[in-house]
């Protein structure tokens, strides 16, 4: 994994940013996010390398041009989410709902 270009935002900051419906060009790299409702949020050019999401709802979200290497989603609802031109290896989706997700490139 590479070093993030900026510090990761904390849980409260991510929740606040998500209220607008768009989280763009922020670092979530190696951050830990638990119990958030991020449903319907659009993530654009987000660095989530090594990020951990646990017990979150991120259903009906859009991830575009995001980096997801080593990201972990544990008990996360990602149903009906779209991942477009995202990069990522070694992703983990333990006990997560991936129903009707769509992946492009």
VOLUM-35270 format. One record per residue: x, y, z of N, C-alpha, C in turn; residue number from 1; residue in three letters. Coordinates in steps of 0.02 Angstrom, whole numbers, plus 32768, in hexadecimal, padded with zeros to 4 digits. Layout:
BEGIN
((X Y Z) (X Y Z) (X Y Z) NUM Ala)
...
END
This chain:
BEGIN
((8029 7FC5 8000) (8000 8000 8000) (802C 803E 8000) 1 Unk)
((8011 8073 7FE5) (8035 80B1 7FE2) (8020 80DE 801C) 2 Unk)
((8046 8111 8029) (8035 8140 805E) (7FFF 8170 8045) 3 Unk)
((7FCD 8180 806F) (7F9B 81B0 805A) (7FB9 81F5 8053) 4 Unk)
((7F9B 821D 8029) (7FB5 8261 801E) (7F9D 8290 8055) 5 Unk)
((7F6B 827E 807B) (7F51 82A7 80B1) (7F3A 827A 80E9) 6 Unk)
((7F34 8294 8126) (7F1C 826A 815D) (7ED4 8253 8151) 7 Unk)
((7EC3 8219 816B) (7E7F 81FF 8165) (7E4F 8228 8190) 8 Unk)
((7E13 8231 8176) (7DE0 8253 819E) (7DC7 8223 81D4) 9 Unk)
((7DB1 823F 820C) (7D97 8215 8242) (7D4C 8205 8235) 10 Unk)
((7D30 81DC 825F) (7CEB 81C6 8256) (7CBA 8200 8255) 11 Unk)
((7CC1 822F 8284) (7C93 8267 8287) (7C97 8293 8248) 12 Unk)
((7CD4 829D 8230) (7CDD 82C5 81F3) (7CBE 82A2 81B7) 13 Unk)
((7CC8 8260 81B1) (7CAB 823B 817A) (7C5E 823F 817C) 14 Unk)
((7C41 8237 81B7) (7BF8 823C 81BE) (7BDF 8281 81A9) 15 Unk)
((7C04 82B4 81BC) (7BF0 82F9 81AA) (7BF6 8304 815F) 16 Unk)
((7C2D 82ED 8140) (7C35 82F4 80F8) (7BFF 82CE 80D2) 17 Unk)
((7BEC 8294 80EB) (7BBA 826A 80CA) (7B75 8289 80C9) 18 Unk)
((7B68 82B7 80F7) (7B26 82D8 80F8) (7B16 82FE 80B8) 19 Unk)
((7B4A 8314 8095) (7B3F 8338 8056) (7B2F 8307 801D) 20 Unk)
((7B3B 82C7 8028) (7B2E 8295 7FF4) (7B6A 8284 7FC9) 21 Unk)
((7BA1 82AB 7FD0) (7BDD 82A0 7FA9) (7C1A 82A5 7FD7) 22 Unk)
((7C45 8272 7FD3) (7C85 8274 7FF6) (7CB9 8271 7FBE) 23 Unk)
((7CDF 82A7 7FB6) (7D0B 82AD 7F7D) (7D52 82C0 7F92) 24 Unk)
((7D83 829D 7F74) (7DCA 82AD 7F7A) (7DE1 82B4 7FC2) 25 Unk)
((7DCD 8283 7FEC) (7DE5 8281 8031) (7E09 823E 803B) 26 Unk)
((7E2F 823B 8071) (7E50 81FD 8082) (7E2B 81DB 80BB) 27 Unk)
((7E1A 819C 80B0) (7E00 8170 80E4) (7E33 8139 80F1) 28 Unk)
((7E6E 813F 80D3) (7EA1 810B 80D6) (7EB2 80F8 811D) 29 Unk)
((7EAD 80B7 812A) (7EBD 8099 816B) (7E92 80B3 81A4) 30 Unk)
((7E5B 80D4 8194) (7E2C 80EB 81C8) (7DFD 80B2 81DB) 31 Unk)
((7DDD 80B9 8215) (7DAD 8087 822D) (7D6B 80AA 8237) 32 Unk)
((7D37 8091 8215) (7CF5 80B1 8215) (7CC1 807D 8229) 33 Unk)
((7CA1 8088 8262) (7C73 8057 827F) (7C2E 8076 8288) 34 Unk)
((7BFA 8050 8272) (7BB5 8062 8280) (7B9A 809E 825A) 35 Unk)
((7BB8 80B1 8223) (7BA1 80EB 81FE) (7B6A 80D9 81CC) 36 Unk)
((7B3D 8108 81C1) (7B0C 8101 818B) (7B23 812F 8152) 37 Unk)
((7B40 8110 811F) (7B5A 8135 80E5) (7B32 8122 80A6) 38 Unk)
((7AF4 810D 80B1) (7AC9 80F7 807A) (7ABE 8131 8049) 39 Unk)
((7AC3 8121 8009) (7AB5 8152 7FD5) (7AED 8184 7FC9) 40 Unk)
((7B25 817D 7FEB) (7B5C 81AD 7FE4) (7B84 819D 7FA5) 41 Unk)
((7B9B 81D1 7F84) (7BC7 81CA 7F4A) (7C0E 81D8 7F61) 42 Unk)
((7C3B 81A7 7F58) (7C82 81AD 7F69) (7CA9 81B8 7F29) 43 Unk)
((7CCB 81F2 7F23) (7CEF 8203 7EE6) (7D39 820E 7EF6) 44 Unk)
((7D65 81E9 7ED4) (7DAD 81F1 7EDB) (7DC3 81EE 7F24) 45 Unk)
((7DA7 81BE 7F49) (7DB6 81B5 7F8F) (7DED 8180 7F96) 46 Unk)
((7E1E 818D 7FC2) (7E52 815D 7FD1) (7E3B 8137 800F) 47 Unk)
((7E24 80F9 8006) (7E0E 80CF 803D) (7E3B 8092 8045) 48 Unk)
((7E7A 8098 8030) (7EA9 8060 8037) (7EAF 804D 8081) 49 Unk)
((7EA3 800D 808F) (7EAA 7FF4 80D3) (7E76 800C 8104) 50 Unk)
((7E42 802E 80EC) (7E0D 8045 8118) (7DE3 800A 8131) 51 Unk)
((7DC8 8011 816D) (7D9D 7FDE 818A) (7D58 7FFC 8196) 52 Unk)
((7D25 7FDC 8179) (7CE0 7FF0 8184) (7CBE 7FB5 81A7) 53 Unk)
((7CA0 7FC0 81E1) (7C7E 7F8A 8205) (7C38 7FA0 8219) 54 Unk)
((7C09 7F72 8211) (7BC4 7F7D 8227) (7BA8 7FBF 820A) 55 Unk)
((7BB7 7FCC 81CB) (7BA0 8009 81AA) (7B6B 7FF8 8176) 56 Unk)
((7B41 802A 8166) (7B15 8025 812D) (7B30 8055 80F8) 57 Unk)
((7B44 8038 80C0) (7B5E 805F 8088) (7B38 804B 8049) 58 Unk)
((7AF9 8038 8052) (7AD0 8021 801A) (7AC3 805A 7FEA) 59 Unk)
((7AB8 8047 7FAB) (7AA7 8076 7F75) (7ADB 80AE 7F6E) 60 Unk)
((7B19 809E 7F7C) (7B4F 80D0 7F76) (7B71 80C9 7F31) 61 Unk)
((7B96 80FC 7F20) (7BBD 80FB 7EE2) (7C05 810A 7EF5) 62 Unk)
((7C32 80E0 7EDD) (7C7A 80E8 7EE8) (7C99 80F2 7EA4) 63 Unk)
((7CB6 812C 7E97) (7CD3 813A 7E56) (7D1B 8152 7E5E) 64 Unk)
((7D48 8130 7E39) (7D8F 8140 7E38) (7DAD 8140 7E7F) 65 Unk)
((7D99 810F 7EA7) (7DB2 8109 7EEB) (7DE9 80D4 7EEF) 66 Unk)
((7E15 80DB 7F20) (7E49 80AA 7F2E) (7E33 8082 7F6B) 67 Unk)
((7E31 803F 7F63) (7E16 8014 7F96) (7E45 7FDB 7FAA) 68 Unk)
((7E85 7FE0 7F9B) (7EB3 7FA9 7FAB) (7EB0 7F97 7FF5) 69 Unk)
((7EA1 7F57 8003) (7EA1 7F3F 8047) (7E67 7F58 8072) 70 Unk)
((7E35 7F78 8054) (7DFC 7F90 807B) (7DD5 7F54 8096) 71 Unk)
((7DB9 7F5C 80D2) (7D93 7F27 80F2) (7D4D 7F40 8103) 72 Unk)
((7D1C 7F1A 80ED) (7CD6 7F29 80FA) (7CBA 7EEF 8122) 73 Unk)
((7CAE 7EF8 8162) (7C95 7EC3 818D) (7C4D 7ED1 81A3) 74 Unk)
((7C20 7EA4 8191) (7BD9 7EAC 81A2) (7BBF 7EEF 8188) 75 Unk)
((7BCD 7EFC 8148) (7BB9 7F3B 8128) (7B85 7F2D 80F3) 76 Unk)
((7B51 7F56 80F1) (7B1F 7F51 80BC) (7B36 7F7D 8082) 77 Unk)
((7B4D 7F5E 804C) (7B61 7F81 800F) (7B31 7F73 7FD6) 78 Unk)
((7AF6 7F59 7FE6) (7AC7 7F46 7FB2) (7AB7 7F81 7F84) 79 Unk)
((7AAF 7F71 7F45) (7A9E 7FA0 7F10) (7AD1 7FD9 7F09) 80 Unk)
((7B0F 7FCC 7F1B) (7B45 7FFD 7F12) (7B68 7FF3 7ED0) 81 Unk)
((7B88 8028 7EB8) (7BAC 8026 7E79) (7BF4 8039 7E85) 82 Unk)
((7C22 8012 7E68) (7C69 801F 7E6C) (7C82 8029 7E25) 83 Unk)
((7C98 8066 7E15) (7CAD 8076 7DD1) (7CF5 808F 7DD0) 84 Unk)
((7D1D 8070 7DA7) (7D64 8080 7D9E) (7D88 8089 7DE1) 85 Unk)
((7D7A 805B 7E0F) (7D9E 8059 7E4F) (7DD6 8026 7E4B) 86 Unk)
((7E0C 8033 7E6F) (7E42 8002 7E72) (7E42 7FE3 7EB8) 87 Unk)
((7E54 7FA3 7EBA) (7E57 7F84 7EFC) (7E67 7F3A 7EF7) 88 Unk)
((7E94 7F25 7F20) (7EA4 7EDE 7F27) (7E9C 7ECD 7F70) 89 Unk)
((7E94 7E8C 7F7D) (7E8F 7E72 7FC1) (7E58 7E93 7FEA) 90 Unk)
((7E1F 7EA0 7FC9) (7DE5 7EBA 7FEC) (7DC5 7E83 8015) 91 Unk)
((7DA6 7E93 804C) (7D84 7E62 8077) (7D3D 7E7B 8083) 92 Unk)
((7D0C 7E4E 8077) (7CC6 7E5F 8081) (7CA5 7E2D 80B1) 93 Unk)
((7CC4 7E20 80EA) (7CAC 7DED 8119) (7C66 7DFE 8132) 94 Unk)
((7C39 7DCE 8127) (7BF3 7DD3 813F) (7BD0 7E12 8125) 95 Unk)
((7BE3 7E2A 80EB) (7BC5 7E66 80CE) (7B91 7E55 8099) 96 Unk)
((7B62 7E81 808F) (7B2E 7E79 805D) (7B44 7E9B 801C) 97 Unk)
((7B52 7E73 7FE9) (7B67 7E8E 7FA8) (7B32 7E83 7F73) 98 Unk)
((7AF4 7E79 7F87) (7ABE 7E6C 7F58) (7AB6 7EA7 7F27) 99 Unk)
((7AB2 7E95 7EE8) (7AA6 7EC6 7EB3) (7ADC 7EFD 7EAF) 100 Unk)
((7B19 7EED 7EC1) (7B50 7F1E 7EB7) (7B65 7F19 7E6F) 101 Unk)
((7B83 7F4E 7E57) (7B98 7F53 7E11) (7BE0 7F6C 7E10) 102 Unk)
((7C0A 7F49 7DEB) (7C52 7F59 7DE8) (7C65 7F65 7D9F) 103 Unk)
((7C88 7F9D 7D94) (7CA0 7FAC 7D51) (7CEB 7FBC 7D56) 104 Unk)
((7D14 7F9B 7D2F) (7D5D 7FA2 7D2E) (7D78 7F9A 7D73) 105 Unk)
END
